[in-house]
Amino acid sequence: MKTVRTSASLFGLIGLAALTPGQAFAQQEGDTAIDSGVIIVTAQRRAEAQVDVPISITNLSSDALRTSSVNQLADIGKVTPALRFDFAGGFFQPTIRGIGTAVTTSGGGGNVGIYIDGFYSPNPLAADFDLISVESIQVLKGPQGTLFGRNTTGGAILVSTKEPSVTGNSAEGQVSFGRYNELQAEAFTNYVISDRVAMTIEGMYRRGDGWQHDISNNKRRVGDYRNWSVRLGLKAELSDSVDVLLRYKHGDVDDPSPMLAATLDTADFGLGAPFGGIPGTYTTAKNRIASGSVGEFIRSNSDVLQATIKADLGFADLTSYSQYRNEKSNMSQDLDYSGLENITAAQRVEYGFGPAQVLGFQLGLPNNNETWSQELLLTSKPGTPLQWTAGLFYFENTDQYITFIDNFGNDAASHIRLGGSSTTSRSYAAFADATYEVTPRFFITAGARYSKDKIVDAYWNQQFTAVEMPVPDISNDKITPRVVLRYKPTRQTSVYASFTKGYKAAILDVGGSCQTPATNFVCNDVQPEDINAYEIGFKYEDRGLSFETAAFYYDYKNLQVSIYRTGTAEIINAATSEIYGLEGSLQYKVTPAFSLSAGASYVHARYKTFNNAPVYTRCTDLGTDVADSCAANGVTFLVVPATLKNVTMQRTPEFTGFLGGRYETRLGGGDLALSGNLFYSSSFFFGPSGVQFKEDGYATLALRGQWTAPDGSYYLALFGDNVTDSRYMTQAQYSSFGIGANWSKPATYGVEFGFNF
């Protein structure tokens, strides 16, 4: 592993030195299709050549995703510099160029907007999903407040999938089987009903055995998962100028893996086990956990209805996006990350615990999430000096959190109601963005978005009851402008300088300060995060070579952070930050048979001033009185607020990069493709203060060999992911009861069969 890390580090230095940056890792499919040698993207809400779009973009085709063993959205981090995906329990939290969040609360949301076929997906408990019939993914870096609005402070991820087509009946799919009995089956069928109507039926099923074992339960294997989804689509061309696409999707997830954490042995303060770690109740092994008497789980199901109407108005194109989402999840997590609940009567006496004293803490957290959204998008016709986009957006999301004490079981008869909270977030927005061709080589882009965000019908539940305590509504207005100057020295090149403003919506802290006697049960009014982003970039695309490079600077204010007070996660505005760096990527077709892709990013992200920074500290390090109080309340760690200056931001490695290659040749009358992708990340800190829970640098390698039949009707493939068996921490889980660590899955490998008729 040391050799691999050294090689990856060397590659990273070469990548930075060459500064062959930007983000173009695209193949010949879907929205990232190469039309006459030009990559087309929709980053500005209209189809344009990527070389002419003044935004840093990572463009991923289905081929690129398959080469890198990408099955779920979080996996795209392996081919996207400066992008991380983290979990806090079951909460999915993307970070781009240092802009992310560790906040998990009602109405919180992330800093990176996720859009699927043009529809906003806001729920962090359902944001990491299996990729089914995906044609392309575009990762937009930097604030996207003008065109995409709220909670796109760090950027936006645009997922495009296949639509019904009237061109002919077809069926395609794949089945793979790999290590840990991992089975994945996926199918997509297109059926032509008439010359103007077609429908699709698609489905996905994934299952696998866990790779960890529970030392508290006779080393029983844990982590088995079962996920499945089905989607129906109907597309009708009502006339030559109007078409309608209707879709329904149901998904079901049963995957406990984000909850399965071992005890973290950290340089910050030693072992993260409760009460110093009673022998036999914890493990720090990467393939082991020590669970309480109640097992961990995450289960969710979702139903999504979407309607897309496109109309050619002659002077412009109108698109209407209407969406309803209903997502329900339930999870139970052992917050002390140990088997402390299982100690014997003799051990209770030995360590001073009473015979009836409850040890450890198992949290149950059901969540009900309902979303309505409507967007109207008007875009100009191509070919005129003025290209523009305008739109109206409405969004409403109600999320309800219910908390239980699950120490005695997670069924209705056993768990104890702890509390809960709920908010309804509404957003109204109007926006316009236009690019004017001053001369054939000089372009000006300007745009702005006006948003009004409201939080209404909020409440929190009194502890140990379901009594709802209403909270007054709040409202915020925000204008997020954008200005870009772009110059084209040649048709193949583009240079730009941009200013963009972004924001993350305000939070009403119903899950924290509202429930704290120290605040007299008054909620913190957490203001919107605010970011001013400056970027200069260069793009080139011609004759099999494309690359981008960008330098950026962010002034980032009013960061929303969690800080523990009396065991409750309170949300406050507590930090200002400064971020700058360089980024880029290269794609080069060396020969007709051999192509290379590479990307690298350097990000210098620092909290300039972080007031009330949450620093986790052992109770025993805070004096006898504090230690006794902690023991009486069953906690082991307290957050000691500190004022920090010029410290690294959480979850932000300074360097990330990837190197991919693909070689194609004829074999046995068919086509053989050999491909691989190496990803590297430098060290970073998981802790919210940016100074705790360090993960050292690591590298992963994915390999694939695929033979496709002469007529393209089927293929056979061998694949491997993390083939070097790199073991690194994927998440540090922190609470007052214990500190846990999730570890990367060991090397996996398998076979795959695909068909296309």
C-alpha positions in Angstrom: 0.0 0.0 0.0 2.9 2.3 0.7 4.1 1.9 -2.9 0.6 2.7 -4.3 0.4 5.8 -2.1 3.8 7.0 -3.1 3.0 6.5 -6.8 -0.4 8.2 -6.4 1.3 11.1 -4.7 3.8 11.5 -7.5 1.0 11.4 -10.0 -0.7 14.1 -8.1 2.3 16.4 -8.0 2.8 15.9 -11.7 -0.9 16.7 -12.3 -0.6 19.9 -10.3 2.6 20.9 -12.0 1.2 20.4 -15.4 -2.0 22.2 -14.4 -4.0 20.3 -17.0 -7.1 21.2 -15.1 -10.8 21.8 -15.6 -13.2 19.0 -15.6 -14.0 17.2 -18.9 -14.3 13.5 -18.4 -16.9 12.8 -21.1 -17.6 10.1 -23.6 -20.0 9.7 -26.4 -23.4 9.5 -24.8 -26.5 11.4 -23.7 -26.4 15.1 -22.7 -22.6 14.9 -22.7 -22.6 13.6 -26.3 -19.9 14.7 -28.7 -21.7 16.3 -31.6 -19.2 16.9 -34.4 -16.4 16.8 -31.8 -18.1 19.3 -29.4 -19.1 18.3 -25.9 -22.6 19.6 -25.1 -23.7 20.5 -21.6 -26.7 22.1 -19.9 -25.0 23.9 -17.0 -26.6 27.2 -17.9 -30.1 25.6 -18.3 -29.7 25.4 -22.1 -27.7 23.2 -24.4 -24.3 24.7 -25.2 -20.8 23.6 -26.1 -18.8 23.0 -22.9 -15.9 25.0 -24.2 -18.2 28.1 -24.2 -19.7 27.6 -20.7 -17.9 29.8 -18.1 -18.4 27.3 -15.3 -16.1 24.6 -13.9 -17.7 21.3 -15.0 -17.0 17.7 -14.5 -18.8 15.8 -17.2 -19.3 12.1 -16.7 -20.8 9.7 -19.3 -22.2 6.3 -18.7 -19.0 4.8 -20.0 -16.9 6.8 -17.6 -19.2 5.8 -14.7 -18.9 2.1 -15.6 -15.1 2.3 -16.0 -14.7 3.6 -12.5 -17.2 1.2 -10.8 -19.7 3.9 -10.1 -23.0 2.4 -8.9 -24.3 5.0 -6.5 -24.2 8.8 -6.7 -21.5 9.0 -3.9 -19.2 6.9 -6.1 -18.7 9.8 -8.6 -16.2 11.3 -6.1 -13.6 8.9 -7.6 -13.7 10.8 -10.9 -14.4 14.3 -9.7 -11.6 16.4 -8.1 -12.5 18.5 -5.1 -15.8 16.6 -4.5 -16.4 14.5 -1.4 -19.4 12.6 -0.1 -19.8 12.1 3.6 -22.5 10.6 5.9 -23.6 11.6 9.3 -25.5 8.5 10.2 -27.9 8.2 7.3 -27.6 11.8 6.3 -25.9 12.3 2.9 -23.7 15.4 2.7 -21.7 16.4 -0.4 -18.8 18.8 -0.2 -17.3 20.7 -3.2 -14.2 22.7 -2.8 -14.6 22.8 1.0 -18.2 23.9 0.9 -20.4 21.4 2.7 -22.2 21.0 6.0 -22.3 18.7 9.0 -25.7 20.1 10.0 -28.5 17.5 10.4 -31.7 19.0 11.4 -35.3 19.7 10.2 -35.1 22.2 7.4 -31.3 21.9 7.2 -30.4 20.5 3.8 -27.0 20.4 2.1 -24.9 23.0 0.3 -24.9 21.1 -3.0 -28.1 21.0 -5.0 -28.9 17.6 -6.6 -31.1 17.6 -9.7 -32.4 14.5 -11.4 -33.7 15.2 -15.0 -34.2 18.8 -14.0 -36.0 18.1 -10.7 -34.6 19.2 -7.3 -34.0 16.4 -4.8 -33.7 18.1 -1.3 -33.8 15.3 1.2 -30.4 14.4 2.6 -31.7 11.1 3.9 -32.6 10.0 0.3 -29.9 11.8 -1.7 -27.5 8.9 -2.2 -29.3 6.6 -4.7 -28.5 3.8 -7.0 -27.8 5.0 -10.5 -30.2 3.5 -13.0 -30.4 4.1 -16.8 -28.1 7.1 -16.4 -26.8 8.8 -19.5 -24.7 11.5 -17.9 -23.8 13.4 -14.7 -22.6 17.0 -14.7 -20.9 18.3 -11.6 -21.0 22.2 -11.5 -18.5 23.7 -9.2 -18.8 27.0 -7.4 -22.0 28.7 -6.3 -25.0 28.3 -8.6 -27.3 30.7 -6.9 -28.5 32.5 -10.1 -29.7 29.5 -12.1 -30.3 26.9 -9.4 -31.0 28.9 -6.3 -31.1 27.9 -2.6 -28.7 25.4 -1.2 -26.3 25.4 -4.1 -23.6 27.3 -2.2 -20.9 24.7 -3.2 -22.4 23.7 -6.6 -24.9 21.5 -8.2 -25.0 17.9 -9.5 -27.2 17.3 -12.6 -28.2 13.7 -13.3 -29.7 12.9 -16.7 -31.4 9.6 -17.5 -32.8 7.9 -20.5 -36.3 9.0 -21.8 -38.9 7.0 -23.8 -38.3 7.2 -27.5 -40.5 6.6 -30.5 -37.6 5.5 -32.7 -38.1 1.8 -32.0 -38.6 -0.9 -29.4 -35.5 -1.8 -27.4 -34.4 -3.7 -24.3 -31.1 -3.5 -22.5 -29.8 -4.6 -19.1 -27.0 -6.0 -17.1 -26.4 -8.5 -14.3 -23.2 -8.6 -12.2 -22.0 -10.8 -9.4 -19.1 -10.1 -7.1 -17.3 -10.6 -3.8 -19.5 -10.7 -0.7 -22.2 -12.2 -2.8 -23.0 -8.9 -4.3 -25.6 -9.2 -7.0 -26.8 -6.3 -9.2 -29.5 -6.6 -11.9 -30.7 -3.7 -14.0 -33.0 -3.6 -17.0 -34.5 -0.9 -19.2 -37.1 -1.5 -21.9 -38.6 1.0 -24.4 -41.9 0.2 -26.1 -43.4 2.2 -29.0 -47.1 2.6 -28.6 -47.6 4.8 -31.7 -45.6 7.1 -33.8 -46.0 9.8 -31.1 -46.2 7.8 -27.9 -43.7 5.6 -26.2 -43.2 4.2 -22.7 -40.4 2.8 -20.6 -40.2 0.3 -17.8 -37.0 0.1 -15.9 -35.9 -1.6 -12.7 -32.9 -2.2 -10.5 -32.1 -4.8 -7.7 -29.0 -4.8 -5.6 -28.1 -7.1 -2.7 -25.0 -8.2 -0.9 -23.6 -9.7 2.3 -21.9 -7.4 4.8 -18.2 -7.6 5.2 -18.1 -6.7 8.9 -18.6 -8.9 12.0 -20.1 -8.0 15.4 -17.9 -9.0 18.3 -20.8 -8.5 20.7 -22.8 -11.2 18.9 -20.6 -14.2 18.3 -18.9 -12.4 15.4 -22.1 -12.5 13.4 -21.9 -10.9 10.0 -23.5 -7.5 9.7 -24.2 -5.1 6.9 -26.4 -7.3 4.6 -28.3 -5.0 2.2 -31.2 -5.1 -0.2 -32.1 -2.2 -2.5 -34.6 -2.1 -5.3 -36.4 0.4 -7.5 -38.7 0.6 -10.4 -39.6 3.5 -12.7 -42.3 3.9 -15.4 -42.2 6.5 -18.1 -44.7 7.7 -20.7 -43.8 10.3 -23.3 -46.3 11.7 -25.8 -45.8 14.2 -28.6 -49.1 16.0 -28.4 -48.2 18.1 -31.5 -45.1 19.0 -33.5 -44.4 21.7 -30.8 -45.5 20.1 -27.5 -44.5 16.9 -25.8 -45.2 15.6 -22.3 -43.1 13.2 -20.2 -44.7 11.5 -17.2 -42.7 9.4 -14.7 -43.3 7.5 -11.6 -40.6 5.9 -9.5 -40.7 3.8 -6.4 -37.5 2.9 -4.4 -36.9 0.8 -1.4 -33.6 0.7 0.6 -32.5 -1.5 3.4 -28.8 -0.9 4.0 -27.3 -0.4 7.5 -23.7 0.2 6.3 -23.5 3.9 7.2 -24.4 3.0 10.8 -21.8 0.3 11.3 -19.0 2.1 13.0 -16.1 0.8 15.1 -14.6 2.7 18.0 -12.2 5.4 16.8 -8.7 5.4 18.2 -7.7 8.9 17.5 -4.5 11.0 18.1 -6.7 13.8 19.4 -7.5 12.2 22.8 -7.1 8.4 22.4 -9.8 5.9 22.4 -13.3 7.1 21.6 -15.1 4.3 23.5 -17.5 5.3 26.3 -16.0 5.5 29.9 -12.5 4.9 28.6 -13.4 1.5 27.0 -14.3 -1.5 29.0 -12.5 -4.6 27.6 -14.6 -6.7 25.3 -17.2 -3.9 24.7 -15.4 -2.2 21.8 -13.2 -2.8 18.8 -11.0 -0.5 16.6 -10.6 -3.2 13.9 -11.6 -2.1 10.4 -13.7 -5.2 9.7 -15.3 -5.4 13.1 -17.9 -3.5 15.1 -19.2 -3.9 18.7 -23.0 -3.4 18.7 -25.5 -2.9 21.4 -28.4 -5.2 22.2 -30.5 -3.6 19.4 -29.1 -3.8 15.8 -28.4 -0.8 13.6 -30.5 -0.2 10.5 -31.5 2.3 7.8 -34.7 1.6 5.8 -36.4 3.9 3.5 -39.0 3.9 0.7 -39.8 6.7 -1.7 -42.5 7.5 -4.3 -41.8 10.2 -6.9 -44.2 11.6 -9.5 -42.8 13.9 -12.2 -44.3 15.7 -15.2 -42.2 17.5 -17.8 -43.9 19.5 -20.5 -41.9 21.0 -23.3 -43.3 23.5 -25.8 -41.8 25.3 -28.8 -43.3 28.9 -28.6 -41.5 30.0 -31.7 -39.5 32.8 -30.2 -38.3 30.6 -27.3 -38.7 27.1 -25.7 -40.8 26.6 -22.6 -40.3 23.8 -20.1 -42.5 23.0 -17.1 -41.2 20.8 -14.3 -43.9 19.6 -11.8 -42.9 17.2 -9.0 -44.2 15.4 -5.9 -42.0 13.4 -3.7 -42.9 11.3 -0.6 -40.0 9.8 1.2 -40.1 7.9 4.5 -37.1 6.6 6.3 -36.3 5.0 9.6 -33.0 4.4 11.2 -31.6 3.3 14.5 -28.0 4.1 15.5 -25.8 3.1 18.5 -24.4 6.5 19.4 -21.7 5.0 21.8 -20.4 2.7 19.0 -19.8 -0.1 21.5 -21.4 -3.1 23.1 -21.4 -1.5 26.5 -25.1 -2.5 27.0 -24.0 -6.2 27.0 -21.6 -6.2 30.0 -22.1 -8.8 32.7 -23.4 -8.2 36.2 -19.9 -8.7 37.5 -18.6 -6.0 35.2 -21.3 -3.6 36.3 -20.0 -4.0 39.9 -16.4 -3.8 38.8 -16.8 -0.6 36.9 -19.3 1.0 39.4 -22.5 0.8 37.4 -25.8 0.3 39.1 -27.8 -2.9 38.3 -30.5 -1.0 36.6 -28.4 1.9 35.1 -29.0 2.3 31.4 -25.7 2.1 29.6 -25.0 3.5 26.1 -27.5 5.2 23.9 -29.4 3.8 20.9 -31.2 6.5 18.9 -34.2 5.9 16.8 -34.9 8.5 14.1 -37.9 8.0 11.8 -38.3 10.8 9.2 -41.2 11.7 7.0 -40.4 14.0 4.0 -42.8 15.5 1.5 -41.9 17.8 -1.4 -43.8 19.8 -4.0 -42.0 21.8 -6.6 -42.9 23.7 -9.8 -40.6 25.4 -12.2 -41.2 27.2 -15.5 -38.1 27.7 -17.6 -38.0 29.8 -20.8 -34.9 29.6 -23.0 -34.0 31.5 -26.2 -33.5 29.9 -29.6 -29.8 29.4 -30.6 -28.2 31.4 -33.3 -28.8 35.0 -32.2 -26.3 37.3 -30.5 -28.4 37.4 -27.3 -28.9 34.0 -25.6 -31.0 34.0 -22.4 -32.8 31.9 -19.8 -35.6 33.1 -17.5 -37.7 31.2 -15.0 -40.0 31.0 -12.0 -39.6 28.5 -9.2 -41.8 27.3 -6.3 -40.7 24.8 -3.7 -42.3 23.4 -0.6 -40.8 20.7 1.7 -42.1 19.4 4.9 -39.9 17.2 7.0 -40.8 15.6 10.3 -38.2 14.1 12.6 -39.3 11.8 15.4 -36.8 10.7 18.0 -36.9 7.6 20.1 -34.7 5.9 22.8 -34.2 2.4 21.2 -32.1 0.9 24.0 -34.9 -1.6 24.8 -35.9 -2.3 21.2 -37.0 -0.4 18.1 -40.5 -1.8 17.8 -43.5 0.2 18.9 -43.9 -1.6 22.2 -40.3 -1.2 23.3 -38.9 2.2 22.2 -39.5 5.4 24.2 -40.5 8.6 22.7 -37.7 11.2 23.1 -38.9 14.1 21.1 -38.9 15.4 17.6 -39.4 18.4 15.4 -40.8 19.6 12.0 -40.6 22.5 9.6 -42.2 23.4 6.3 -39.8 25.3 4.0 -41.2 27.3 1.1 -39.2 29.1 -1.6 -40.4 31.4 -4.3 -38.0 32.6 -6.9 -37.7 34.5 -10.2 -34.5 34.5 -12.2 -33.0 35.6 -15.5 -29.6 35.1 -17.1 -28.4 36.3 -20.5 -25.2 36.2 -22.6 -24.6 38.9 -25.2 -22.1 38.5 -28.1 -20.5 41.9 -28.2 -18.1 40.8 -30.9 -17.5 37.3 -32.4 -14.8 36.9 -29.7 -16.1 38.8 -26.7 -19.1 37.9 -24.6 -20.8 39.3 -21.5 -23.1 37.3 -19.2 -25.2 38.8 -16.5 -28.0 37.4 -14.4 -29.8 37.6 -11.1 -32.2 35.6 -9.0 -34.6 36.9 -6.4 -35.6 34.4 -3.8 -38.0 34.6 -0.9 -37.6 31.7 1.7 -40.1 31.0 4.5 -40.2 28.5 7.3 -43.8 28.0 8.5 -45.8 25.6 10.7 -42.7 24.7 12.6 -42.8 22.9 16.0 -40.8 20.8 18.4 -42.0 18.0 20.6 -41.7 18.1 24.4 -39.3 15.5 25.7 -40.8 12.1 26.3 -44.1 13.3 24.8 -45.6 14.0 21.4 -46.9 17.4 22.4 -46.2 19.9 19.6 -44.8 23.3 20.7 -45.3 25.7 17.8 -42.6 28.2 16.7 -43.2 31.6 15.0 -42.6 31.7 11.2 -39.5 33.3 9.8 -38.8 34.8 6.3 -35.8 35.9 4.3 -35.2 37.6 1.0 -32.1 37.1 -1.1 -30.7 38.4 -4.4 -27.9 36.3 -6.0 -26.3 38.0 -9.1 -23.8 36.6 -11.6 -21.5 38.5 -14.0 -19.1 36.9 -16.5 -16.7 38.3 -19.1 -15.6 35.7 -21.7 -13.1 36.0 -24.6 -12.5 33.5 -27.4 -9.0 33.8 -28.9 -9.9 31.0 -31.3 -12.9 28.8 -32.0 -11.4 26.1 -29.9 -10.5 28.1 -26.8 -12.3 30.2 -24.2 -11.1 32.4 -21.4 -13.4 33.8 -18.7 -13.6 35.7 -15.5 -16.7 35.4 -13.3 -18.3 36.7 -10.1 -21.1 34.7 -8.6 -23.1 34.9 -5.4 -24.6 31.9 -3.6 -26.5 31.2 -0.4 -27.7 28.4 1.8 -31.2 29.0 3.2 -31.9 30.1 6.8 -32.6 27.5 9.5 -35.1 27.5 12.3 -33.4 25.5 15.0 -36.3 23.4 16.1 -34.2 20.4 16.7 -31.7 22.1 19.0 -31.9 25.4 20.9 -35.8 25.3 20.9 -35.6 22.3 23.2 -32.9 23.7 25.6 -33.8 25.2 29.0 -30.6 27.3 28.8 -32.2 29.3 26.0 -35.6 29.5 27.7 -36.8 27.3 24.8 -36.3 30.1 22.3 -35.1 29.0 18.8 -31.9 30.2 17.2 -32.7 32.1 14.1 -29.9 30.8 11.9 -29.2 33.2 9.1 -28.5 32.1 5.5 -24.9 31.3 4.6 -23.4 33.7 2.1 -20.7 33.3 -0.4 -19.0 35.6 -2.9 -17.1 33.6 -5.5 -14.5 34.8 -8.1 -13.2 32.5 -10.8 -10.9 32.7 -13.9 -10.7 29.9 -16.3 -9.4 28.6 -19.6 -10.9 25.9 -21.8 -9.7 24.2 -24.9 -11.2 21.5 -27.1 -10.1 20.3 -30.5 -8.9 17.2 -32.3 -9.2 14.6 -29.5 -7.8 16.9 -26.8 -9.9 18.8 -24.3 -8.9 20.4 -21.1 -10.0 23.1 -18.6 -8.2 25.0 -15.9 -9.6 27.3 -13.3 -8.4 29.4 -10.4 -11.0 30.4 -7.7 -11.4 32.5 -4.6 -14.4 32.3 -2.2 -15.3 34.7 0.6 -17.6 32.5 2.7 -19.6 33.9 5.7 -22.2 32.9 8.3 -21.4 29.2 8.2 -24.1 27.1 9.8 -22.6 24.7 12.2 -23.7 22.2 14.9 -22.4 22.6 18.5 -23.4 20.3 21.3 -24.9 21.9 24.5 -26.4 19.7 27.2 -26.5 16.8 24.7 -28.5 18.6 22.0 -27.1 19.6 18.7 -27.7 23.4 18.5 -27.3 25.1 15.1 -25.6 28.5 15.1 -23.9 30.9 12.7 -20.3 30.6 13.9 -17.6 30.8 11.3 -16.2 32.8 8.4 -14.0 31.2 5.8 -11.6 31.8 2.9 -11.1 29.3 0.1 -8.9 29.5 -2.9 -7.3 27.0 -5.3 -6.5 25.6 -8.7 -8.4 22.9 -10.5 -8.4 21.2 -13.9 -8.7 18.1 -16.0 -7.5 16.7 -19.3 -8.9 14.2 -21.8 -6.7 13.2 -24.7 -7.2 10.6 -27.4 -3.6 9.5 -27.8 -4.4 7.1 -30.6 -7.7 5.9 -32.1 -7.4 3.0 -29.6 -6.0 4.6 -26.5 -7.3 7.5 -24.5 -6.3 9.2 -21.2 -8.2 11.2 -18.7 -6.8 13.1 -15.7 -7.9 15.6 -13.2 -6.4 17.4 -10.2 -7.5 20.0 -7.7 -5.7 22.0 -5.0 -8.0 23.6 -2.4 -6.7 25.9 0.4 -9.8 26.1 2.7 -9.5 27.8 6.1 -11.8 28.9 8.8 -10.6 32.5 9.2 -12.5 32.9 12.5 -14.6 30.1 14.1 -16.4 31.2 17.2 -17.8 28.5 19.4 -16.0 25.8 17.4 -17.0 22.4 18.7 -14.0 20.6 20.1 -14.7 17.2 21.5 -13.1 16.6 24.9 -13.2 13.7 27.3 -15.1 14.4 30.5 -12.3 13.0 32.5 -10.0 15.7 31.2 -12.3 18.4 32.5 -12.0 17.7 36.2 -13.6 15.4 38.8 -16.9 17.4 39.1 -17.4 17.4 35.4 -16.5 13.7 35.1 -19.0 12.8 37.8 -21.7 14.8 36.2 -21.0 13.2 32.8 -21.1 9.7 34.3 -24.5 10.5 36.0 -25.9 11.5 32.6 -24.4 8.6 30.8 -22.1 10.7 28.5 -18.3 10.4 27.9 -17.5 13.4 25.8 -18.4 17.1 26.0 -18.0 19.8 23.4 -15.9 22.5 24.7 -16.5 25.7 22.6 -13.3 27.3 21.4 -12.4 30.3 19.2 -10.2 29.1 16.4 -8.4 31.1 13.8 -6.9 30.1 10.5 -7.6 26.3 10.8 -8.4 23.9 8.1 -12.0 23.4 7.1 -13.6 20.0 7.7 -13.7 17.3 5.0 -11.5 19.3 2.7 -8.3 17.6 1.4 -5.9 20.0 -0.1 -5.2 17.8 -3.1 -7.4 15.3 -4.9 -6.8 13.8 -8.3 -7.5 11.0 -10.7 -5.9 9.3 -13.7 -7.9 7.1 -16.0 -7.0 5.2 -19.2 -8.9 3.1 -21.8 -7.5 0.9 -24.5 -9.6 -0.7 -27.2 -8.8 -3.4 -29.7 -10.4 -6.1 -31.9 -10.6 -9.6 -30.4 -12.5 -12.7 -31.7 -14.5 -10.5 -34.1 -15.7 -8.3 -31.2 -14.3 -5.3 -29.3 -12.1 -5.6 -26.2 -11.9 -2.6 -23.9 -9.4 -2.4 -21.0 -9.8 0.5 -18.6 -8.8 1.7 -15.2 -9.1 4.7 -12.8 -6.7 5.7 -10.0 -8.0 8.2 -7.4 -6.0 9.9 -4.8 -6.9 12.1 -1.8 -4.5 13.9 0.5 -5.1 14.0 4.3 -8.0 16.0 5.9 -10.0 16.3 9.1 -13.5 14.9 9.7 -14.2 16.9 12.8 -16.5 19.9 12.5 -13.9 22.3 13.9 -11.4 21.2 11.3 -8.7 20.2 13.8 -9.9 16.7 15.0 -10.3 13.2 13.6 -7.7 13.2 10.9 -7.7 10.8 7.9 -4.3 10.3 6.2 -4.0 10.4 2.4 -5.1 7.3 0.5 -5.5 6.0 -3.1 -8.0 3.6 -4.7 -7.8 1.8 -8.1 -10.7 0.5 -10.2 -10.0 -1.9 -13.2 -12.3 -3.3 -15.9 -12.0 -5.5 -18.9 -15.0 -5.8 -21.3 -15.5 -7.8 -24.5 -18.5 -6.8 -26.7 -19.9 -9.0 -29.4 -19.5 -8.0 -33.0 -23.1 -7.0 -33.4 -23.1 -5.2 -30.0 -26.0 -7.3 -28.7 -24.2 -8.4 -25.5 -21.0 -8.0 -23.5 -19.0 -9.8 -20.9 -16.8 -8.0 -18.3 -14.5 -8.6 -15.4 -14.2 -5.7 -12.9 -12.5 -4.8 -9.6 -12.9 -1.9 -7.3 -10.3 -0.8 -4.7 -8.2 -3.6 -6.0 -5.2 -2.5 -3.9 -7.3 -3.1 -0.8 -6.7 0.4 0.5 -8.3 0.8 4.0 -9.2 4.3 4.9 -11.7 6.0 7.2 -14.9 7.0 5.3 -16.5 8.8 8.2 -15.9 9.8 11.8 -19.1 9.6 13.8 -19.1 11.8 16.8 -21.5 12.3 19.7 -21.4 12.9 23.5 -21.6 9.1 24.0 -18.7 7.9 21.9 -16.6 8.5 18.8 -16.9 6.0 15.9 -15.2 5.3 12.6 -16.6 3.9 9.4 -14.0 2.2 7.2 -13.7 1.6 3.4 -14.9 -1.7 2.0 -12.1 -4.1 1.2 -11.2 -4.9 -2.4 -14.2 -6.2 -4.5 -14.2 -7.9 -7.8 -16.7 -9.7 -10.0 -18.2 -10.6 -13.4 -20.8 -8.8 -15.4 -23.1 -9.7 -18.4 -25.0 -7.1 -20.4 -27.3 -7.2 -23.3 -28.8 -4.7 -25.8 -31.6 -5.5 -28.2 
